[in-house]
């Protein structure tokens, strides 16, 4: 027991200090085998292609534009994976299950505009352990279903001008959000030539599709598209890309008010900019699970 307490005490001290990241050792979650294990066999050939990974017509965010955004660096046996998430409460973040499935722990960064910079005035870097990861009970590593997880952090997040909680739909909200403009944000890849992820957070906006429209564009493949998911149009090639998994899809509820309606789950492996809809776990579908497995307030 003493040795366990010593390890925890040491971790707490480290978490309170600035934690350096060797970004050369970080790669998008989409490059790990377990990401591809989820994709149906008929799409596996796309892994061998060299797709376009440029997010066409995306924009660089202004500083503090997405104060609920979280960079997630999950440690796996095969390396460190880059994903996104959102600040759910001071203790929990919300992300995709495939971002943290079998992770040995990791680090989150909140309040980042340039994730590679030492933004000590705004950034908080906090560790998490495997024991803090809660993945949906219905998630399987060979399926795109139930792709949602919450992670309890070792230390609490401090809210500031740069860091705030995300809002999710309340229990009475039955909207499907089709036709509204959705915005996806993240630090995913923006260039084929460098194969590098964005240092500064970026975003893109497009209409949210009906389930029928999304299903049609995905070849009526009901193994991929179901009611538990929500889709964003790929019009203009605007789309999340490698490294954006787990991040938020939001809609505007008024000036400065954003509501998270989706969690980045997957997109076309043939390329981020080819115009295919990107697919998200639908937050309204999983809302009760999120509340039951975190300290998010019931409303």
The 8 nearest C-alpha neighbors of each residue, nearest first, counted from 0:
[[1, 3, 2, 4, 5, 6, 7, 8],
 [2, 0, 4, 3, 5, 6, 7, 8],
 [1, 3, 5, 4, 0, 6, 7, 8],
 [4, 2, 6, 0, 5, 1, 7, 8],
 [5, 3, 7, 1, 6, 2, 8, 0],
 [4, 6, 2, 8, 3, 7, 9, 1],
 [7, 5, 9, 3, 4, 8, 10, 2],
 [8, 6, 10, 4, 9, 5, 11, 3],
 [7, 9, 5, 11, 10, 6, 4, 12],
 [8, 10, 6, 12, 11, 7, 5, 13],
 [11, 9, 7, 13, 12, 8, 14, 6],
 [10, 12, 14, 8, 9, 13, 7, 15],
 [13, 11, 9, 15, 10, 14, 8, 16],
 [12, 14, 10, 16, 15, 11, 9, 18],
 [15, 13, 11, 16, 12, 125, 126, 10],
 [14, 16, 12, 13, 11, 17, 125, 154],
 [17, 15, 13, 14, 18, 12, 124, 125],
 [16, 18, 19, 124, 15, 14, 13, 123],
 [19, 17, 16, 124, 20, 14, 13, 125],
 [18, 20, 17, 21, 117, 124, 22, 115],
 [19, 21, 22, 18, 115, 24, 23, 25],
 [22, 20, 23, 24, 19, 25, 115, 79],
 [21, 23, 25, 24, 20, 115, 26, 19],
 [22, 24, 21, 25, 26, 20, 195, 79],
 [23, 25, 22, 21, 26, 79, 78, 20],
 [26, 24, 79, 22, 23, 80, 81, 27],
 [25, 27, 80, 81, 79, 28, 24, 30],
 [28, 26, 242, 81, 29, 80, 241, 30],
 [27, 29, 80, 30, 81, 31, 242, 82],
 [30, 28, 27, 31, 34, 241, 242, 35],
 [31, 29, 28, 27, 32, 26, 34, 35],
 [30, 32, 33, 29, 28, 34, 35, 77],
 [33, 31, 35, 34, 36, 30, 29, 28],
 [32, 34, 36, 35, 31, 140, 37, 97],
 [35, 33, 32, 36, 29, 31, 37, 97],
 [34, 36, 37, 38, 33, 32, 31, 29],
 [35, 37, 33, 141, 34, 38, 32, 140],
 [38, 36, 141, 142, 35, 143, 140, 34],
 [37, 39, 35, 36, 40, 42, 142, 43],
 [40, 38, 41, 42, 37, 43, 222, 142],
 [39, 41, 43, 42, 38, 44, 36, 37],
 [40, 42, 39, 43, 44, 38, 45, 220],
 [43, 41, 40, 44, 39, 45, 38, 268],
 [42, 44, 40, 45, 41, 46, 39, 38],
 [45, 43, 46, 42, 47, 41, 48, 40],
 [44, 46, 48, 43, 47, 268, 42, 269],
 [45, 47, 44, 48, 43, 268, 49, 35],
 [48, 46, 45, 44, 49, 43, 50, 268],
 [49, 47, 45, 46, 50, 44, 269, 268],
 [48, 50, 47, 51, 46, 269, 45, 270],
 [51, 49, 270, 269, 48, 52, 268, 271],
 [50, 52, 270, 53, 271, 191, 272, 49],
 [53, 51, 271, 270, 191, 50, 190, 189],
 [52, 54, 189, 190, 51, 55, 272, 191],
 [55, 53, 189, 57, 237, 272, 238, 271],
 [54, 56, 236, 237, 57, 53, 272, 235],
 [57, 55, 237, 58, 54, 235, 203, 236],
 [58, 56, 203, 202, 55, 54, 237, 201],
 [59, 57, 201, 202, 60, 203, 56, 200],
 [60, 58, 201, 200, 202, 61, 199, 57],
 [61, 59, 201, 200, 58, 64, 202, 62],
 [60, 62, 64, 63, 59, 112, 65, 200],
 [63, 61, 64, 112, 60, 65, 161, 111],
 [62, 64, 161, 66, 65, 61, 112, 110],
 [63, 65, 61, 62, 66, 60, 161, 112],
 [66, 64, 67, 63, 68, 60, 184, 62],
 [67, 65, 162, 161, 163, 63, 68, 110],
 [66, 68, 86, 163, 85, 165, 164, 65],
 [69, 67, 85, 65, 66, 84, 109, 86],
 [68, 70, 84, 109, 85, 83, 108, 71],
 [69, 71, 83, 108, 107, 82, 84, 109],
 [72, 70, 107, 82, 83, 81, 73, 106],
 [73, 71, 81, 106, 80, 105, 107, 79],
 [74, 72, 105, 80, 79, 102, 104, 71],
 [73, 75, 79, 105, 102, 103, 104, 78],
 [76, 74, 102, 78, 77, 103, 79, 73],
 [75, 77, 78, 74, 103, 102, 79, 101],
 [78, 76, 75, 79, 31, 74, 80, 32],
 [79, 77, 75, 76, 74, 80, 25, 24],
 [80, 78, 74, 25, 73, 75, 72, 26],
 [79, 81, 28, 73, 26, 27, 72, 25],
 [80, 82, 27, 72, 242, 28, 26, 71],
 [83, 81, 71, 244, 242, 243, 245, 98],
 [82, 84, 246, 245, 70, 71, 243, 69],
 [85, 83, 246, 94, 69, 245, 93, 68],
 [86, 84, 68, 69, 93, 67, 92, 87],
 [85, 87, 92, 164, 67, 88, 165, 68],
 [86, 88, 92, 91, 164, 165, 93, 85],
 [89, 87, 91, 90, 86, 164, 295, 92],
 [88, 90, 156, 155, 91, 157, 87, 86],
 [89, 91, 155, 88, 152, 151, 156, 92],
 [92, 90, 151, 88, 150, 87, 152, 89],
 [91, 93, 86, 87, 150, 85, 149, 84],
 [92, 94, 149, 85, 84, 87, 148, 86],
 [95, 93, 245, 84, 148, 147, 149, 246],
 [96, 94, 245, 147, 146, 148, 98, 97],
 [95, 97, 147, 148, 146, 98, 134, 99],
 [96, 98, 100, 95, 99, 34, 146, 140],
 [99, 97, 96, 95, 100, 82, 245, 28],
 [98, 100, 102, 97, 96, 101, 73, 132],
 [99, 101, 97, 102, 96, 98, 134, 140],
 [102, 100, 99, 103, 75, 129, 97, 76],
 [103, 101, 75, 99, 104, 100, 74, 73],
 [104, 102, 129, 74, 75, 101, 128, 105],
 [105, 103, 128, 129, 102, 127, 74, 73],
 [104, 106, 73, 74, 127, 72, 126, 128],
 [105, 107, 126, 72, 125, 127, 71, 73],
 [108, 106, 71, 125, 70, 124, 72, 126],
 [107, 109, 124, 70, 123, 69, 122, 125],
 [110, 108, 69, 123, 111, 122, 68, 70],
 [109, 111, 122, 161, 162, 121, 66, 123],
 [112, 110, 122, 114, 113, 109, 108, 121],
 [111, 113, 199, 200, 62, 114, 110, 63],
 [114, 112, 199, 198, 116, 115, 111, 200],
 [113, 115, 111, 116, 198, 112, 199, 108],
 [116, 114, 113, 198, 117, 22, 20, 199],
 [117, 115, 113, 118, 114, 198, 112, 111],
 [116, 118, 119, 115, 122, 114, 113, 120],
 [119, 117, 120, 122, 116, 121, 111, 113],
 [118, 120, 122, 121, 117, 123, 17, 116],
 [121, 119, 118, 122, 117, 123, 161, 110],
 [122, 120, 110, 119, 118, 161, 111, 123],
 [123, 121, 110, 111, 119, 118, 109, 120],
 [122, 124, 109, 108, 125, 110, 121, 119],
 [125, 123, 108, 107, 18, 122, 109, 17],
 [124, 126, 107, 14, 106, 123, 154, 108],
 [127, 125, 106, 105, 153, 14, 107, 152],
 [128, 126, 152, 153, 105, 104, 106, 131],
 [127, 129, 104, 130, 131, 105, 103, 126],
 [128, 130, 104, 103, 131, 132, 102, 127],
 [129, 131, 128, 132, 133, 104, 127, 151],
 [132, 130, 151, 129, 128, 150, 127, 133],
 [133, 131, 150, 129, 130, 149, 151, 134],
 [134, 132, 149, 148, 150, 131, 135, 292],
 [135, 133, 148, 96, 136, 147, 132, 149],
 [134, 136, 137, 138, 148, 147, 145, 133],
 [135, 137, 138, 134, 145, 139, 133, 148],
 [138, 136, 135, 145, 139, 144, 134, 146],
 [139, 137, 145, 135, 136, 144, 146, 140],
 [138, 140, 141, 142, 137, 144, 143, 37],
 [141, 139, 142, 37, 36, 138, 33, 97],
 [140, 142, 37, 36, 139, 38, 143, 33],
 [143, 141, 37, 144, 139, 140, 38, 138],
 [142, 144, 37, 146, 145, 223, 38, 141],
 [143, 145, 142, 146, 138, 139, 137, 227],
 [146, 144, 138, 147, 137, 135, 143, 280],
 [147, 145, 96, 95, 144, 280, 143, 138],
 [146, 148, 95, 96, 145, 135, 94, 134],
 [149, 147, 134, 96, 94, 95, 133, 135],
 [148, 150, 93, 133, 92, 94, 132, 91],
 [151, 149, 132, 92, 131, 91, 133, 152],
 [150, 152, 91, 131, 90, 132, 153, 149],
 [153, 151, 127, 154, 90, 91, 150, 126],
 [152, 154, 127, 126, 151, 155, 125, 128],
 [155, 153, 152, 125, 156, 14, 90, 11],
 [154, 156, 90, 89, 157, 152, 153, 125],
 [155, 157, 89, 90, 158, 154, 123, 88],
 [158, 156, 155, 159, 89, 162, 123, 163],
 [159, 157, 162, 163, 156, 160, 161, 89],
 [160, 158, 162, 161, 157, 163, 121, 110],
 [159, 161, 162, 158, 163, 63, 66, 121],
 [162, 160, 110, 66, 159, 63, 121, 163],
 [163, 161, 66, 159, 158, 110, 160, 67],
 [164, 162, 67, 158, 66, 159, 165, 161],
 [163, 165, 86, 67, 87, 88, 166, 162],
 [164, 166, 67, 86, 87, 85, 167, 163],
 [167, 165, 258, 259, 164, 257, 168, 87],
 [166, 168, 259, 258, 169, 165, 260, 282],
 [169, 167, 172, 283, 170, 258, 166, 260],
 [170, 168, 172, 171, 298, 167, 286, 283],
 [169, 171, 172, 298, 168, 286, 287, 283],
 [172, 170, 169, 173, 168, 298, 174, 283],
 [171, 173, 169, 170, 174, 168, 283, 175],
 [174, 172, 171, 175, 283, 170, 168, 169],
 [173, 175, 176, 172, 177, 283, 168, 171],
 [174, 176, 177, 173, 209, 229, 283, 210],
 [177, 175, 174, 179, 178, 207, 208, 260],
 [178, 176, 207, 208, 209, 179, 175, 206],
 [177, 179, 207, 206, 208, 176, 180, 209],
 [180, 178, 177, 206, 176, 207, 181, 250],
 [179, 181, 206, 205, 207, 250, 204, 178],
 [180, 182, 250, 249, 204, 205, 206, 207],
 [183, 181, 204, 249, 248, 203, 250, 184],
 [182, 184, 248, 202, 203, 247, 204, 249],
 [185, 183, 202, 201, 247, 182, 203, 246],
 [184, 186, 243, 200, 201, 187, 202, 246],
 [185, 187, 197, 200, 196, 243, 201, 198],
 [188, 186, 242, 243, 196, 241, 240, 185],
 [189, 187, 196, 241, 197, 195, 240, 190],
 [188, 190, 53, 54, 197, 196, 52, 187],
 [191, 189, 53, 192, 194, 193, 188, 52],
 [192, 190, 194, 193, 52, 53, 51, 189],
 [191, 193, 190, 194, 195, 189, 52, 53],
 [192, 194, 195, 191, 190, 196, 189, 188],
 [195, 193, 191, 192, 190, 188, 196, 189],
 [196, 194, 193, 188, 190, 197, 189, 191],
 [195, 197, 188, 187, 186, 189, 198, 194],
 [198, 196, 186, 199, 188, 187, 189, 195],
 [197, 199, 113, 114, 115, 196, 186, 200],
 [200, 198, 113, 197, 112, 201, 114, 186],
 [199, 201, 186, 185, 112, 60, 59, 198],
 [202, 200, 59, 60, 58, 185, 184, 186],
 [203, 201, 184, 58, 183, 57, 60, 185],
 [202, 204, 57, 183, 182, 237, 58, 184],
 [203, 205, 182, 181, 183, 180, 202, 237],
 [206, 204, 180, 181, 232, 231, 207, 182],
 [207, 205, 180, 178, 179, 232, 181, 231],
 [206, 208, 231, 177, 178, 179, 181, 230],
 [209, 207, 177, 230, 231, 213, 212, 232],
 [208, 210, 177, 212, 211, 213, 207, 230],
 [209, 211, 213, 212, 214, 208, 226, 229],
 [212, 210, 214, 209, 213, 215, 208, 219],
 [213, 211, 215, 209, 214, 210, 208, 216],
 [214, 212, 210, 216, 215, 211, 208, 230],
 [213, 215, 219, 217, 211, 212, 216, 224],
 [214, 216, 219, 212, 218, 213, 217, 211],
 [217, 215, 213, 218, 214, 212, 275, 219],
 [216, 218, 214, 215, 219, 220, 213, 224],
 [217, 219, 215, 220, 216, 214, 221, 213],
 [220, 218, 214, 215, 217, 221, 216, 224],
 [219, 221, 218, 222, 223, 217, 224, 214],
 [222, 220, 224, 223, 219, 225, 214, 218],
 [223, 221, 220, 224, 225, 39, 143, 142],
 [222, 224, 221, 220, 225, 143, 217, 39],
 [223, 225, 221, 214, 222, 220, 228, 226],
 [226, 224, 227, 228, 221, 223, 210, 222],
 [225, 227, 228, 210, 224, 229, 281, 284],
 [228, 226, 281, 225, 284, 280, 229, 145],
 [229, 227, 281, 280, 226, 279, 225, 224],
 [228, 230, 279, 281, 278, 280, 261, 210],
 [231, 229, 278, 208, 277, 207, 276, 279],
 [230, 232, 207, 276, 277, 208, 206, 233],
 [233, 231, 276, 234, 206, 205, 207, 208],
 [234, 232, 274, 276, 275, 236, 237, 238],
 [235, 233, 274, 236, 232, 237, 205, 275],
 [234, 236, 237, 233, 274, 55, 56, 272],
 [235, 237, 272, 274, 55, 233, 234, 273],
 [238, 236, 55, 235, 233, 54, 203, 56],
 [237, 239, 233, 271, 54, 236, 240, 277],
 [240, 238, 243, 183, 271, 54, 187, 277],
 [239, 241, 187, 243, 271, 188, 242, 238],
 [242, 240, 187, 188, 27, 243, 29, 244],
 [241, 243, 187, 27, 82, 81, 244, 28],
 [242, 244, 187, 185, 82, 240, 83, 241],
 [245, 243, 263, 82, 246, 242, 83, 264],
 [244, 246, 95, 94, 83, 263, 84, 262],
 [245, 247, 83, 84, 263, 244, 262, 243],
 [248, 246, 262, 261, 183, 249, 259, 263],
 [247, 249, 261, 183, 182, 259, 260, 262],
 [250, 248, 259, 258, 182, 181, 260, 257],
 [251, 249, 181, 258, 257, 180, 182, 252],
 [250, 252, 257, 253, 256, 258, 249, 254],
 [253, 251, 256, 257, 250, 258, 254, 255],
 [252, 254, 256, 251, 255, 257, 250, 258],
 [255, 253, 256, 252, 251, 257, 250, 258],
 [254, 256, 253, 257, 251, 252, 64, 258],
 [257, 255, 252, 253, 254, 251, 258, 166],
 [258, 256, 251, 250, 252, 249, 255, 259],
 [257, 259, 166, 249, 250, 167, 260, 251],
 [260, 258, 249, 167, 248, 261, 166, 247],
 [259, 261, 282, 249, 248, 281, 258, 167],
 [260, 262, 248, 281, 279, 282, 280, 247],
 [261, 263, 279, 247, 280, 245, 246, 248],
 [264, 262, 279, 245, 244, 246, 265, 247],
 [263, 265, 279, 278, 244, 262, 280, 245],
 [266, 264, 278, 263, 277, 279, 267, 244],
 [267, 265, 277, 278, 268, 276, 271, 264],
 [266, 268, 269, 270, 275, 271, 265, 277],
 [267, 269, 270, 45, 266, 46, 50, 271],
 [270, 268, 267, 50, 45, 271, 48, 51],
 [271, 269, 50, 51, 268, 272, 52, 273],
 [270, 272, 52, 240, 273, 238, 51, 267],
 [271, 273, 236, 274, 270, 54, 55, 53],
 [274, 272, 236, 270, 275, 271, 233, 269],
 [275, 273, 233, 236, 234, 272, 235, 276],
 [274, 276, 233, 273, 267, 277, 232, 216],
 [277, 275, 233, 232, 231, 230, 278, 274],
 [276, 278, 266, 231, 230, 265, 238, 275],
 [277, 279, 230, 265, 264, 266, 229, 276],
 [280, 278, 263, 264, 262, 261, 229, 228],
 [279, 281, 228, 262, 261, 146, 264, 282],
 [280, 282, 228, 261, 229, 227, 284, 283],
 [283, 281, 260, 285, 261, 284, 286, 280],
 [284, 282, 286, 285, 281, 168, 260, 173],
 [285, 283, 282, 281, 227, 286, 287, 280],
 [286, 284, 282, 288, 283, 287, 289, 281],
 [285, 287, 283, 289, 288, 282, 284, 290],
 [288, 286, 290, 289, 285, 291, 170, 284],
 [287, 289, 291, 285, 286, 290, 292, 135],
 [290, 288, 286, 292, 287, 291, 293, 285],
 [291, 289, 287, 295, 293, 288, 292, 286],
 [292, 290, 288, 289, 293, 287, 294, 295],
 [293, 291, 289, 290, 288, 294, 149, 133],
 [292, 294, 290, 295, 291, 289, 91, 149],
 [293, 295, 296, 290, 88, 292, 91, 291],
 [294, 296, 290, 293, 88, 297, 87, 289],
 [297, 295, 294, 298, 290, 293, 88, 291],
 [296, 298, 295, 290, 170, 169, 294, 287],
 [297, 169, 170, 296, 171, 295, 168, 290]]
